Amino acid sequence: MPKKHVTLNPRSNLPFCSAVVAGDYIFLSGTAATRDENGEPLTTIEGQLNSCFVSMSKTLNSVGASLSDIVKVTCFLRNQSDFAKMNEVYRSHFPGELPARSTIVTDLVVTEMLLEIECIAYKPR
């Protein structure tokens, strides 16, 4: 099965790509957002998660898919106290059937990150 590596930010010095398409599956790398498009800090779980979904949508759109094609999500959450707010924002991005999901409360690699989210999408070619 051929693989396609997608890199939306080729100037990034981080050692991973935005996504890998393998057959009908699209694997998105962990996505986080600590700043908005104007460089202003995102300090709330709502702001960071909404920005993550914008970024994930761009990545999926670049390979002909969308959020509705997501079948599995893993959320890495810094503070358990943000879980309810995270769920509200999360649900707003999936108005129909919800994908499978795991949420893990853990420390994250960047202090300003309140969450990181990764997903797998399925889009028959």
C-alpha positions in Angstrom: 0.0 0.0 0.0 1.6 3.3 -1.0 1.8 6.1 1.6 1.6 9.8 1.1 3.3 12.1 3.6 1.6 15.5 4.1 3.5 18.5 5.5 1.6 21.8 5.6 4.3 23.7 7.3 7.6 22.8 5.5 9.5 25.4 7.6 8.8 23.6 10.8 11.9 22.0 12.3 9.9 19.4 14.2 10.6 15.8 13.2 7.2 14.8 12.0 4.7 15.5 9.2 1.2 16.8 9.4 -0.4 13.6 8.3 0.2 10.3 6.5 -2.3 8.9 4.1 -2.1 5.1 4.0 -4.7 3.5 1.7 -8.1 4.8 2.8 -6.8 6.0 6.2 -5.5 9.4 7.2 -3.4 9.6 10.3 -3.0 13.1 11.7 -0.1 14.0 14.0 -0.8 15.6 17.3 -2.2 19.1 16.9 -1.9 21.8 19.5 -2.5 25.6 19.4 -1.1 28.1 21.8 -1.4 31.2 19.6 -4.1 32.4 17.2 -3.5 33.4 13.5 -2.4 36.9 14.7 0.1 35.5 17.2 -2.0 36.3 20.2 -1.9 33.7 23.0 -4.7 31.3 23.3 -5.1 30.7 27.0 -8.5 28.9 27.3 -9.3 25.3 26.5 -12.1 26.6 24.2 -9.7 28.8 22.2 -7.0 26.1 21.9 -9.4 23.3 20.9 -11.3 25.4 18.3 -7.9 26.4 16.8 -6.9 22.7 16.8 -10.0 21.8 14.8 -9.3 24.6 12.3 -5.8 23.2 11.8 -7.0 19.6 11.5 -9.7 20.7 9.0 -7.0 22.3 6.8 -4.9 19.2 7.0 -7.8 16.9 6.1 -9.0 19.2 3.3 -5.5 19.1 1.8 -6.1 15.4 1.1 -9.7 15.6 0.1 -11.2 14.7 3.5 -13.1 16.6 6.3 -13.9 16.3 10.0 -16.8 14.1 9.1 -14.4 11.4 8.0 -12.7 11.2 11.4 -13.3 7.7 13.0 -10.9 7.9 16.1 -9.7 10.8 18.2 -7.3 10.9 21.1 -7.2 13.9 23.3 -4.4 14.7 25.7 -5.6 17.1 28.3 -3.4 18.9 30.8 -6.1 19.7 33.4 -9.0 17.3 34.3 -10.9 20.4 35.3 -11.1 21.4 31.6 -12.8 18.1 30.7 -16.5 19.4 30.6 -15.5 22.6 28.7 -13.5 20.5 26.2 -16.5 18.2 25.7 -18.8 21.2 24.9 -16.4 22.5 22.2 -15.6 19.0 20.9 -19.3 18.2 20.4 -19.8 21.4 18.4 -17.4 20.1 15.8 -19.2 16.8 15.3 -22.9 17.6 14.8 -23.7 14.1 13.5 -22.3 10.7 14.5 -19.4 11.0 17.0 -16.1 9.3 16.3 -14.6 6.9 18.8 -12.5 8.8 21.4 -10.0 8.4 24.2 -9.1 11.2 26.6 -5.9 11.1 28.6 -5.0 13.6 31.4 -1.3 14.1 31.3 1.5 16.7 31.3 2.3 18.2 27.9 5.6 19.1 26.3 4.9 22.9 26.1 3.8 24.7 29.2 1.2 26.8 27.4 -0.5 23.8 25.9 -3.8 22.9 27.5 -4.4 20.0 25.2 -3.1 18.1 22.2 -5.4 16.2 19.9 -4.7 13.5 17.2 -7.0 11.6 15.0 -7.5 9.0 12.3 -9.8 9.5 9.4 -11.2 7.0 7.0 -11.9 8.2 3.4 -12.4 5.5 0.8 -10.6 6.5 -2.4 
